[in-house]
Amino acid sequence: MKVTFGTPEVLFGLSVVLMINSMMTIGWAFFGMAILGTVFRFGLDHAEKLEREKKNTELEKDLKRMIETSGAQKDITYPHIVH
């Protein structure tokens, strides 16, 4: 599991500190930015994952097509080795 510590986590920590120090408005603003940043990061990671899966399936289809159209003989007989 990959653990990242980025801007949303820092904003969340700062929002907690600000709310403890009775700076509620700025604390809630930082909290909202932290939530939005986390949602955006999740969306980007999910989009990248879908793109990788799409490329993998396209690669598999291309490889299968290349193998089928390569003209390889399916009934190849190999010489028997006599002892």
The 8 nearest C-alpha neighbors of each residue, nearest first, counted from 0:
[[1, 2, 3, 4, 44, 41, 48, 45],
 [0, 2, 3, 4, 44, 5, 41, 40],
 [3, 1, 0, 4, 5, 8, 7, 40],
 [4, 2, 5, 1, 8, 6, 0, 7],
 [3, 5, 8, 2, 6, 9, 7, 1],
 [6, 4, 8, 7, 3, 9, 10, 37],
 [5, 7, 9, 8, 10, 4, 33, 36],
 [8, 6, 33, 10, 9, 36, 5, 37],
 [7, 9, 11, 10, 6, 5, 4, 12],
 [8, 10, 6, 12, 11, 7, 13, 5],
 [11, 9, 7, 13, 33, 8, 12, 29],
 [12, 10, 14, 8, 30, 9, 13, 33],
 [13, 11, 9, 15, 14, 10, 8, 16],
 [12, 14, 16, 10, 15, 11, 17, 9],
 [13, 15, 26, 11, 17, 29, 12, 30],
 [14, 16, 18, 12, 13, 17, 19, 11],
 [17, 15, 13, 19, 14, 18, 20, 12],
 [16, 18, 26, 14, 20, 22, 19, 15],
 [19, 17, 23, 21, 26, 15, 22, 20],
 [18, 20, 16, 17, 21, 15, 22, 23],
 [19, 21, 17, 18, 22, 16, 23, 15],
 [22, 20, 18, 19, 23, 17, 26, 24],
 [23, 21, 17, 18, 20, 24, 25, 26],
 [22, 24, 26, 18, 21, 25, 27, 17],
 [25, 23, 27, 26, 22, 28, 18, 29],
 [24, 26, 28, 27, 23, 22, 29, 17],
 [27, 25, 14, 23, 17, 18, 29, 24],
 [26, 28, 30, 24, 29, 25, 23, 31],
 [29, 27, 25, 31, 30, 26, 24, 32],
 [30, 28, 32, 26, 14, 31, 27, 10],
 [29, 31, 27, 33, 28, 11, 14, 32],
 [32, 30, 28, 34, 33, 29, 27, 35],
 [33, 31, 29, 35, 34, 30, 36, 28],
 [32, 34, 7, 30, 36, 10, 31, 35],
 [33, 35, 31, 37, 32, 36, 38, 30],
 [36, 34, 32, 38, 37, 33, 39, 31],
 [37, 35, 33, 39, 34, 7, 38, 32],
 [36, 38, 40, 34, 35, 39, 7, 41],
 [37, 39, 35, 41, 40, 36, 42, 34],
 [40, 38, 42, 36, 41, 37, 35, 43],
 [41, 39, 37, 43, 42, 38, 36, 44],
 [40, 42, 38, 44, 39, 43, 45, 37],
 [43, 41, 39, 45, 40, 44, 46, 38],
 [42, 44, 46, 40, 45, 41, 47, 39],
 [45, 43, 47, 41, 46, 42, 40, 48],
 [44, 46, 48, 42, 43, 47, 41, 49],
 [45, 47, 43, 49, 48, 44, 42, 50],
 [48, 46, 50, 44, 45, 49, 43, 51],
 [47, 49, 45, 51, 50, 46, 44, 52],
 [50, 48, 52, 46, 47, 51, 53, 45],
 [49, 51, 53, 47, 48, 52, 46, 54],
 [52, 50, 54, 48, 53, 49, 55, 47],
 [53, 51, 55, 49, 50, 54, 56, 48],
 [52, 54, 50, 56, 51, 55, 49, 57],
 [55, 53, 57, 51, 52, 56, 58, 50],
 [56, 54, 58, 52, 53, 57, 51, 59],
 [55, 57, 59, 53, 58, 54, 60, 52],
 [58, 56, 54, 60, 55, 59, 61, 53],
 [59, 57, 55, 61, 56, 60, 54, 62],
 [58, 60, 56, 62, 57, 61, 63, 55],
 [61, 59, 57, 63, 58, 62, 64, 56],
 [62, 60, 58, 64, 59, 63, 65, 57],
 [61, 63, 65, 59, 64, 60, 58, 66],
 [64, 62, 66, 60, 65, 61, 67, 59],
 [63, 65, 61, 67, 62, 66, 68, 60],
 [66, 64, 62, 68, 63, 67, 69, 61],
 [65, 67, 63, 69, 64, 68, 62, 71],
 [68, 66, 64, 65, 69, 63, 70, 71],
 [69, 67, 65, 70, 66, 64, 71, 63],
 [68, 70, 66, 71, 67, 65, 64, 72],
 [71, 69, 68, 72, 67, 66, 73, 65],
 [70, 72, 69, 73, 67, 66, 68, 75],
 [73, 71, 74, 75, 70, 69, 76, 67],
 [72, 74, 75, 71, 70, 76, 67, 69],
 [75, 73, 72, 76, 71, 77, 70, 78],
 [74, 76, 73, 72, 77, 71, 78, 70],
 [77, 75, 74, 78, 79, 73, 72, 80],
 [76, 78, 79, 75, 80, 74, 73, 72],
 [79, 77, 80, 76, 81, 75, 82, 74],
 [80, 78, 81, 77, 76, 82, 75, 74],
 [79, 81, 78, 82, 77, 76, 75, 74],
 [82, 80, 79, 78, 77, 76, 75, 74],
 [81, 80, 79, 78, 77, 76, 75, 74]]
